[in-house]
Amino acid sequence: MDPMELLKLLGIVIVVVGFACKLDSILVIMVAAVATALVAGMDPVSFLETMGSSFVSNRSMCVFIMTFVITGTLERNGLKQAAAALMNKFKGATAGMVLAAYGVFRVVFAAFNVGFGGVAGFVRPVVMPMAQAAVESDGKKVAPEQLENIKGMAAGMENITWFFGQVLFVGGAGALLVQNTLEPLGYHVELIGLASVAVAPAIIATIAAIVYYQVLDRKDTKRYHSEQLSMDGDK
């Protein structure tokens, strides 16, 4: 292979080395892009045109920026406090119960291809405060390790229910991908048939996630709160 062709891979080397050295991600990517353009013989105008056309063709990927801005604005104006206050009205609720209810709620709406902003846009500012408030409703304190576990369970519930629930939507991206992949191979499948087949896995996955996170929540409650109660008794 021509050494000059291998030299065009310099950008990949820069990215790998930059990330390995934990340098600024944006700076590393920009340096890699400029280096690749120079090695490929692109002039500055062509480079800027390529960057601009790539940005325009993938502009939908920047929608997440609006999600962050909106979520941050709502949090600043008391979204998390409102979610926690709502949860305090339900006595006896646990973090596991909150996540279970959200799992059922999420998979149902996912079947209609309705999104809520994912982990950053909904789980973090709404579901997490509700789960944390459920733990603290009896005057308990959430241990740092327990809080991290709740974060993981909340994110996991979102990912599981959305992954298995969205394929229930007839005409969704996942169903279309399967249909278009099987068609050239001689297998004609209807979208409604694909959706009906996906019902059982979605239900099983949701139930499995609910049971698993209930068990983890009970273990955390027994571990952290029993220690806290014993410390309060010693005082």
Backbone bond lengths (Angstrom), bond angles and torsions (degrees), N, CA, C in turn:
res aa  C-N    CA-C-N  psi(-1)  N-CA   C-N-CA  omega(-1)  CA-C   N-CA-C  phi
1 M - - - 1.469 - - 1.527 109.35 -
2 D 1.317 114.14 143.31 1.449 120.50 -179.95 1.539 110.17 -63.10
3 P 1.366 117.07 128.02 1.474 119.09 178.77 1.511 113.40 -56.76
4 M 1.333 118.03 -30.39 1.462 120.86 179.25 1.530 111.29 -66.87
5 E 1.343 115.60 -32.79 1.463 118.99 176.64 1.523 110.34 -67.88
6 L 1.326 116.13 -38.90 1.468 119.34 177.65 1.522 110.96 -67.33
7 L 1.336 116.27 -31.34 1.455 120.15 -179.11 1.526 111.57 -65.39
8 K 1.336 115.74 -24.21 1.465 119.46 178.84 1.530 112.19 -68.28
9 L 1.326 115.93 -13.99 1.468 120.71 177.80 1.525 111.73 -87.05
10 L 1.340 116.18 7.82 1.455 120.67 -179.23 1.529 111.34 -57.15
11 G 1.337 116.72 -35.15 1.459 120.01 -179.58 1.514 112.55 -60.25
12 I 1.344 116.59 -38.16 1.469 120.36 178.89 1.521 110.37 -65.25
13 V 1.331 116.18 -40.93 1.467 120.48 178.60 1.526 110.52 -61.95
14 I 1.325 116.34 -42.07 1.467 120.62 179.89 1.524 110.70 -62.78
15 V 1.331 116.38 -42.63 1.463 120.04 179.35 1.524 111.05 -63.20
16 V 1.331 117.03 -45.77 1.471 120.94 -178.92 1.526 110.84 -62.44
17 V 1.331 115.93 -47.80 1.468 120.05 -178.73 1.526 110.66 -66.03
18 G 1.326 116.71 -43.05 1.461 120.55 -179.39 1.511 112.83 -61.87
19 F 1.338 116.99 -44.83 1.466 120.36 178.68 1.521 111.11 -68.57
20 A 1.355 116.78 -36.73 1.468 120.03 178.69 1.519 111.27 -64.66
21 C 1.328 117.02 -34.02 1.463 121.73 178.48 1.534 112.34 -86.26
22 K 1.342 116.32 1.58 1.468 122.75 177.97 1.532 112.20 58.59
23 L 1.336 114.58 41.68 1.457 119.69 176.03 1.524 109.86 -82.33
24 D 1.316 116.87 171.98 1.461 121.16 -179.50 1.532 110.02 -58.83
25 S 1.326 116.54 124.94 1.469 121.46 -172.45 1.519 111.73 -62.68
26 I 1.330 116.89 -47.10 1.465 120.03 -177.76 1.521 111.12 -63.77
27 L 1.348 116.30 -41.74 1.465 120.08 178.90 1.523 110.81 -62.76
28 V 1.325 117.36 -42.74 1.466 121.35 -179.89 1.524 110.70 -61.51
29 I 1.328 116.53 -45.08 1.468 120.54 -178.74 1.526 110.92 -64.91
30 M 1.334 117.22 -41.58 1.457 120.01 179.77 1.523 111.28 -65.96
31 V 1.331 117.16 -41.89 1.469 120.19 178.04 1.523 110.09 -63.28
32 A 1.327 117.09 -41.49 1.461 120.85 178.97 1.528 110.63 -63.48
33 A 1.341 116.76 -40.09 1.466 120.01 179.77 1.526 111.11 -65.36
34 V 1.324 116.51 -44.89 1.466 120.27 -179.94 1.525 110.57 -64.84
35 A 1.340 116.80 -42.40 1.463 120.37 179.90 1.526 110.97 -63.01
36 T 1.314 117.22 -42.55 1.468 121.12 178.92 1.520 110.83 -63.28
37 A 1.338 116.67 -40.98 1.467 120.56 179.54 1.520 111.06 -64.53
38 L 1.340 117.30 -42.04 1.464 120.37 -179.87 1.520 111.71 -65.62
39 V 1.344 116.09 -43.10 1.467 120.03 -179.68 1.526 110.65 -65.79
40 A 1.336 116.53 -35.56 1.470 120.28 -179.43 1.520 112.32 -77.61
41 G 1.329 117.24 -7.42 1.454 120.25 177.95 1.515 114.63 83.88
42 M 1.322 117.85 21.16 1.457 120.88 179.21 1.523 109.81 -80.56
43 D 1.322 115.08 138.84 1.458 119.15 175.43 1.522 108.80 -82.65
44 P 1.346 118.41 163.75 1.470 121.02 -177.13 1.522 114.14 -55.68
45 V 1.328 117.04 -38.10 1.472 120.03 -178.99 1.528 110.32 -65.75
46 S 1.327 117.30 -45.59 1.461 121.27 179.41 1.523 110.87 -63.11
47 F 1.332 115.91 -38.42 1.455 120.54 179.30 1.530 110.91 -63.02
48 L 1.330 116.10 -46.47 1.466 119.84 -179.80 1.528 111.30 -66.81
49 E 1.338 117.07 -36.27 1.462 120.16 177.61 1.526 110.65 -64.72
50 T 1.312 116.76 -40.46 1.468 120.79 178.98 1.516 110.94 -65.44
51 M 1.344 116.01 -43.56 1.464 120.15 178.09 1.529 110.85 -61.80
52 G 1.344 115.94 -43.17 1.463 119.69 -178.90 1.515 112.86 -65.92
53 S 1.332 117.29 -44.40 1.464 120.39 -179.72 1.525 111.31 -66.55
54 S 1.341 116.78 -35.88 1.467 119.93 177.65 1.520 111.01 -65.77
55 F 1.334 115.94 -39.50 1.464 119.87 179.22 1.530 110.84 -65.26
56 V 1.337 116.32 -43.62 1.469 119.63 -178.40 1.526 111.15 -65.96
57 S 1.334 117.15 -41.87 1.461 119.92 -178.21 1.514 112.75 -69.63
58 N 1.344 117.46 -21.31 1.471 121.46 179.84 1.522 111.61 -117.02
59 R 1.319 117.00 25.82 1.462 119.58 -175.48 1.523 112.64 -65.66
60 S 1.345 117.11 -24.42 1.463 119.04 179.72 1.523 111.49 -63.68
61 M 1.333 117.02 -22.82 1.459 120.48 179.47 1.523 111.78 -70.32
62 C 1.339 116.53 -15.12 1.462 120.32 -179.96 1.529 112.22 -86.47
63 V 1.338 117.10 2.52 1.458 119.77 179.40 1.520 110.79 -61.29
64 F 1.353 116.35 -29.61 1.468 119.50 -178.30 1.529 111.53 -60.41
65 I 1.345 117.36 -24.76 1.464 119.75 178.75 1.524 109.63 -64.31
66 M 1.322 117.15 -40.85 1.463 120.56 177.19 1.520 110.95 -63.48
67 T 1.341 116.18 -36.97 1.468 120.01 178.55 1.516 111.04 -61.66
68 F 1.328 116.17 -43.65 1.463 120.24 179.46 1.521 111.31 -63.22
69 V 1.338 116.43 -42.91 1.462 120.03 -178.70 1.532 110.86 -64.63
70 I 1.321 116.27 -46.38 1.466 120.49 -179.22 1.518 110.81 -64.71
71 T 1.328 116.67 -44.44 1.460 120.50 -179.80 1.516 111.03 -63.02
72 G 1.335 116.88 -43.72 1.461 120.25 178.86 1.516 112.25 -62.46
73 T 1.336 116.79 -39.16 1.466 120.76 178.60 1.522 111.37 -64.96
74 L 1.340 116.15 -42.96 1.467 120.22 179.21 1.526 111.30 -65.63
75 E 1.329 116.63 -40.68 1.464 119.72 179.16 1.533 110.67 -64.01
76 R 1.309 115.61 -39.41 1.466 119.33 -179.70 1.522 111.47 -64.88
77 N 1.320 116.19 -27.20 1.462 120.42 -178.26 1.532 112.68 -99.35
78 G 1.330 116.70 18.01 1.462 119.77 169.49 1.513 116.42 98.65
79 L 1.332 119.11 21.90 1.460 120.39 179.63 1.528 111.50 -62.57
80 K 1.323 117.37 -46.29 1.458 120.79 -178.59 1.522 111.22 -64.56
81 Q 1.323 116.61 -39.95 1.465 120.11 179.43 1.528 111.14 -65.88
82 A 1.336 116.21 -37.69 1.467 120.22 178.77 1.524 111.09 -66.54
83 A 1.326 116.99 -39.94 1.462 120.56 177.99 1.520 110.95 -65.08
84 A 1.334 116.48 -41.41 1.466 120.36 179.05 1.527 110.97 -66.53
85 A 1.334 116.93 -39.95 1.467 120.30 179.34 1.523 111.04 -64.50
86 L 1.313 117.02 -37.86 1.457 120.54 177.27 1.515 111.02 -63.60
87 M 1.324 116.84 -39.62 1.460 121.01 -178.63 1.511 111.69 -69.31
88 N 1.319 117.98 -30.01 1.469 121.21 -179.40 1.526 112.61 -66.28
89 K 1.325 117.11 -16.66 1.463 120.77 179.11 1.524 111.99 -76.79
90 F 1.324 117.33 -16.58 1.462 121.54 -178.77 1.524 109.06 -102.14
91 K 1.301 116.49 100.87 1.452 121.65 -178.47 1.530 110.48 -76.64
92 G 1.305 115.09 142.24 1.463 120.35 177.80 1.510 114.39 84.18
93 A 1.323 118.33 -2.31 1.459 120.86 179.04 1.523 110.59 -74.31
94 T 1.309 116.80 149.15 1.453 122.64 178.20 1.522 109.40 -121.17
95 A 1.311 115.03 168.22 1.466 119.01 178.33 1.522 110.72 -61.74
96 G 1.335 116.27 -37.50 1.460 120.16 178.15 1.514 112.52 -63.03
97 M 1.336 116.11 -39.11 1.471 120.14 178.27 1.525 111.10 -65.92
98 V 1.327 116.33 -40.88 1.463 120.13 178.89 1.520 110.41 -61.61
99 L 1.317 116.38 -45.15 1.459 120.17 -179.46 1.519 111.41 -68.10
100 A 1.344 117.23 -34.91 1.466 120.60 177.78 1.529 110.25 -64.70
101 A 1.332 116.28 -45.76 1.461 119.93 179.13 1.524 110.78 -62.46
102 Y 1.330 116.30 -40.37 1.457 119.46 179.09 1.524 110.75 -66.91
103 G 1.325 117.70 -36.19 1.457 120.66 178.98 1.519 112.18 -61.17
104 V 1.334 117.00 -45.19 1.464 120.73 178.03 1.525 110.04 -64.72
105 F 1.324 115.58 -45.83 1.459 121.75 178.81 1.525 110.95 -58.60
106 R 1.334 116.47 -42.04 1.459 121.02 -174.90 1.515 112.35 -71.23
107 V 1.337 117.29 -42.67 1.458 119.64 -177.09 1.524 110.95 -68.94
108 V 1.328 117.61 -32.59 1.461 120.79 177.83 1.529 110.43 -65.54
109 F 1.329 116.36 -47.26 1.463 119.20 -179.64 1.523 111.39 -72.26
110 A 1.325 117.91 -29.36 1.458 120.14 176.28 1.513 111.34 -64.58
111 A 1.340 116.70 -31.45 1.457 120.37 178.10 1.516 111.62 -63.97
112 F 1.328 117.31 -21.56 1.462 121.82 176.00 1.529 111.42 -102.54
113 N 1.345 114.73 13.29 1.467 122.35 177.09 1.529 112.12 61.13
114 V 1.340 116.25 35.40 1.459 121.68 178.99 1.530 108.47 -98.60
115 G 1.313 116.59 120.89 1.463 121.33 179.15 1.512 111.36 -102.42
116 F 1.332 115.67 155.52 1.464 120.60 -179.59 1.528 112.74 -119.92
117 G 1.305 117.22 8.05 1.454 119.54 -179.91 1.514 114.11 104.09
118 G 1.336 117.01 0.11 1.452 119.75 176.31 1.515 114.03 71.54
119 V 1.326 115.28 -157.80 1.462 121.26 -176.75 1.519 111.19 -64.82
120 A 1.332 116.67 -45.08 1.466 120.07 -176.79 1.517 112.60 -72.25
121 G 1.332 116.76 -37.37 1.451 120.36 -173.11 1.515 115.81 -88.10
122 F 1.352 117.93 -21.01 1.462 119.06 -176.26 1.529 113.45 -136.05
123 V 1.311 116.67 -46.04 1.469 119.21 -175.97 1.527 111.15 -64.29
124 R 1.325 116.77 -48.50 1.462 119.77 -177.70 1.522 113.16 -65.00
125 P 1.349 119.59 -48.08 1.469 118.46 -176.19 1.531 114.54 -83.38
126 V 1.330 119.47 -16.50 1.463 120.50 -174.93 1.527 112.31 -119.77
127 V 1.324 117.24 -58.38 1.465 120.63 -174.66 1.524 111.66 -67.33
128 M 1.322 116.68 -44.47 1.467 120.17 -179.27 1.526 112.92 -59.88
129 P 1.342 120.26 -49.12 1.472 119.81 177.47 1.521 112.77 -60.06
130 M 1.326 117.73 -34.82 1.460 120.55 178.75 1.527 110.67 -67.91
131 A 1.332 116.80 -42.50 1.466 120.22 178.54 1.523 110.75 -65.88
132 Q 1.312 116.75 -41.74 1.468 120.38 178.80 1.520 110.90 -65.91
133 A 1.337 117.45 -40.06 1.461 120.83 179.06 1.520 111.03 -65.56
134 A 1.328 117.39 -32.41 1.462 120.52 177.83 1.526 110.54 -63.89
135 V 1.313 116.75 -36.94 1.468 120.33 178.53 1.520 110.75 -71.23
136 E 1.316 116.47 -37.97 1.463 120.98 -175.15 1.523 113.57 -88.93
137 S 1.344 117.34 3.40 1.466 120.05 -175.59 1.523 112.88 -64.13
138 D 1.330 118.25 -28.15 1.463 121.80 -179.44 1.526 112.27 -98.88
139 G 1.315 115.97 20.84 1.456 119.62 179.34 1.512 113.71 83.97
140 K 1.316 117.74 8.84 1.465 121.01 178.89 1.527 110.02 -78.12
141 K 1.300 114.72 160.87 1.453 121.17 176.53 1.523 108.74 -112.69
142 V 1.319 115.42 135.45 1.462 120.22 179.86 1.523 109.19 -82.15
143 A 1.314 115.82 121.55 1.461 120.06 177.42 1.533 109.44 -69.69
144 P 1.331 117.66 149.81 1.474 119.71 -179.42 1.525 112.83 -55.47
145 E 1.335 117.18 -41.16 1.466 119.90 179.53 1.517 111.01 -66.76
146 Q 1.333 116.66 -38.29 1.454 120.32 178.49 1.527 111.10 -65.59
147 L 1.314 116.43 -39.01 1.462 120.31 178.60 1.523 111.13 -62.95
148 E 1.323 116.55 -39.95 1.461 120.13 178.00 1.523 110.81 -64.96
149 N 1.343 116.41 -37.49 1.461 119.74 178.09 1.526 111.02 -65.85
150 I 1.334 116.54 -39.52 1.458 120.15 178.24 1.524 110.43 -64.21
151 K 1.325 116.79 -40.08 1.467 120.24 176.88 1.529 110.44 -59.00
152 G 1.325 116.00 -45.48 1.458 120.00 -179.68 1.516 112.28 -64.19
153 M 1.345 116.76 -41.10 1.460 120.17 179.71 1.525 111.32 -67.00
154 A 1.329 117.05 -40.05 1.463 120.60 179.37 1.527 110.93 -64.16
155 A 1.328 116.49 -45.04 1.468 120.21 178.24 1.521 110.79 -65.36
156 G 1.338 116.46 -39.60 1.459 120.12 178.76 1.517 112.10 -63.37
157 M 1.326 116.77 -41.96 1.464 120.10 178.93 1.522 111.02 -62.72
158 E 1.316 116.80 -40.51 1.469 121.02 177.57 1.519 110.73 -61.44
159 N 1.323 116.88 -47.59 1.456 120.85 -176.11 1.525 112.08 -66.96
160 I 1.323 116.89 -42.37 1.466 120.56 -178.03 1.520 111.50 -66.21
161 T 1.331 116.16 -50.68 1.462 119.30 -176.17 1.527 112.04 -68.23
162 W 1.320 117.34 -36.24 1.463 119.41 178.35 1.519 110.96 -70.19
163 F 1.326 117.06 -40.41 1.469 121.34 -178.24 1.525 110.74 -62.52
164 F 1.335 116.67 -48.06 1.463 119.73 -177.39 1.527 112.35 -84.18
165 G 1.335 117.31 -23.56 1.449 119.42 -177.81 1.510 114.12 -81.32
166 Q 1.320 117.61 -33.71 1.460 119.23 -175.52 1.524 112.84 -68.43
167 V 1.333 118.07 -24.97 1.467 120.06 179.52 1.524 111.15 -74.62
168 L 1.327 117.70 -8.67 1.459 120.71 176.06 1.524 111.54 -77.42
169 F 1.323 116.09 -14.85 1.465 120.57 -179.71 1.521 109.61 -79.22
170 V 1.329 116.03 119.37 1.462 120.85 -179.35 1.531 109.10 -67.18
171 G 1.298 116.08 123.73 1.458 120.56 -179.45 1.508 113.43 91.55
172 G 1.341 116.70 8.81 1.450 119.70 178.01 1.519 111.47 -70.98
173 A 1.333 116.05 168.42 1.472 120.33 -176.26 1.522 111.26 -61.02
174 G 1.351 116.90 -40.69 1.460 119.86 -179.01 1.517 112.13 -64.45
175 A 1.334 116.36 -44.15 1.464 120.12 179.81 1.520 111.39 -64.96
176 L 1.321 116.75 -41.58 1.466 120.23 179.01 1.523 111.42 -64.00
177 L 1.329 116.11 -36.83 1.466 119.44 178.32 1.516 110.84 -63.77
178 V 1.328 116.57 -44.96 1.467 120.30 179.16 1.522 110.67 -63.59
179 Q 1.328 116.65 -44.38 1.465 120.39 -178.90 1.528 111.14 -62.65
180 N 1.328 117.02 -45.54 1.464 120.50 -178.91 1.515 112.62 -70.07
181 T 1.329 117.18 -24.00 1.464 120.18 177.56 1.519 111.22 -77.93
182 L 1.320 116.96 -38.11 1.464 120.76 -177.41 1.522 112.84 -79.77
183 E 1.342 117.26 -28.13 1.469 121.23 -175.82 1.524 112.86 -58.07
184 P 1.358 119.89 -48.67 1.473 119.05 179.64 1.527 113.20 -65.39
185 L 1.316 116.64 -19.76 1.460 120.85 -179.96 1.526 112.34 -86.67
186 G 1.327 115.44 0.34 1.455 119.23 177.35 1.514 114.72 93.29
187 Y 1.316 117.64 11.20 1.460 121.35 179.81 1.537 108.89 -110.94
188 H 1.317 115.25 107.54 1.467 119.57 178.50 1.522 108.63 -92.73
189 V 1.314 116.48 122.09 1.460 121.43 179.52 1.520 109.10 -127.10
190 E 1.318 115.02 143.26 1.453 120.98 177.07 1.527 109.64 -88.02
191 L 1.319 115.22 146.84 1.463 120.03 -179.00 1.526 111.69 -62.99
192 I 1.327 116.47 -37.09 1.457 119.31 179.33 1.522 110.51 -66.27
193 G 1.323 116.37 -32.73 1.458 120.38 176.98 1.522 111.72 -67.80
194 L 1.329 116.27 -41.71 1.461 120.23 177.10 1.525 111.21 -62.33
195 A 1.328 116.18 -41.43 1.462 120.26 -179.93 1.517 111.16 -64.90
196 S 1.343 116.98 -40.48 1.467 119.80 -179.43 1.527 111.60 -66.88
197 V 1.323 116.58 -35.54 1.467 119.93 178.11 1.525 111.26 -66.88
198 A 1.336 116.40 -31.23 1.466 120.52 -176.49 1.519 113.51 -81.38
199 V 1.340 117.94 -5.77 1.464 120.28 -178.42 1.519 111.43 -64.42
200 A 1.318 117.24 -49.13 1.469 121.16 -177.63 1.529 112.32 -61.02
201 P 1.347 119.61 -48.62 1.474 118.92 177.15 1.517 113.20 -59.56
202 A 1.333 117.94 -36.16 1.467 120.74 -179.86 1.522 110.47 -66.02
203 I 1.324 116.82 -43.05 1.469 120.34 179.81 1.521 110.60 -66.32
204 I 1.330 116.70 -45.38 1.467 120.87 -179.15 1.519 110.97 -62.98
205 A 1.340 116.45 -43.56 1.466 120.25 -179.15 1.519 111.09 -63.85
206 T 1.328 116.96 -41.26 1.464 120.91 -179.86 1.524 111.17 -65.85
207 I 1.327 116.98 -44.92 1.470 120.70 178.84 1.517 110.64 -63.81
208 A 1.338 116.46 -42.61 1.460 120.19 179.57 1.524 111.56 -61.90
209 A 1.335 116.21 -41.32 1.465 120.35 178.95 1.526 110.79 -65.72
210 I 1.337 117.06 -41.54 1.462 120.87 -179.80 1.525 110.48 -62.92
211 V 1.331 116.54 -47.59 1.471 120.28 -179.46 1.523 110.91 -63.21
212 Y 1.323 116.17 -44.67 1.474 120.43 -178.02 1.515 111.48 -62.27
213 Y 1.340 116.95 -44.99 1.459 119.78 -178.64 1.524 112.00 -73.58
214 Q 1.314 117.54 -26.74 1.460 119.97 173.72 1.523 110.29 -65.04
215 V 1.333 115.43 -43.00 1.479 119.98 178.94 1.522 110.49 -63.71
216 L 1.337 116.99 -44.68 1.463 120.33 179.38 1.524 111.25 -63.41
217 D 1.336 116.59 -40.13 1.468 120.30 179.98 1.520 111.17 -64.46
218 R 1.309 117.36 -41.03 1.467 120.64 178.93 1.529 111.01 -66.34
219 K 1.327 116.25 -38.09 1.466 119.28 177.23 1.523 110.59 -63.70
220 D 1.334 116.45 -43.18 1.465 120.06 179.36 1.524 110.87 -65.15
221 T 1.337 116.33 -40.54 1.464 120.06 179.23 1.521 110.81 -62.22
222 K 1.311 116.05 -45.06 1.469 120.16 179.86 1.520 111.18 -66.15
223 R 1.321 116.24 -38.54 1.462 119.51 -176.44 1.515 112.75 -71.97
224 Y 1.327 116.45 -52.69 1.459 120.04 -172.48 1.521 112.59 -83.58
225 H 1.307 118.01 -39.26 1.454 119.20 -175.16 1.507 112.87 -81.08
226 S 1.335 117.31 -28.26 1.457 118.30 175.17 1.526 110.06 -67.12
227 E 1.341 115.93 -38.14 1.469 119.87 176.77 1.524 110.62 -65.67
228 Q 1.340 115.88 -38.30 1.458 119.89 -179.02 1.525 110.92 -67.94
229 L 1.351 116.11 -40.98 1.461 119.93 179.92 1.525 111.34 -65.48
230 S 1.336 115.72 -37.91 1.462 118.64 178.74 1.514 111.25 -67.56
231 M 1.344 116.81 -35.67 1.470 120.24 177.61 1.509 110.67 -68.40
232 D 1.360 116.39 -38.84 1.465 119.22 177.99 1.520 110.65 -66.64
233 G 1.346 116.96 -34.06 1.456 119.40 178.61 1.507 112.17 -69.34
234 D 1.331 117.32 -34.86 1.472 120.31 178.58 1.503 111.57 -66.77
235 K 1.351 115.82 -30.89 1.456 118.82 179.34 1.523 110.39 -70.42
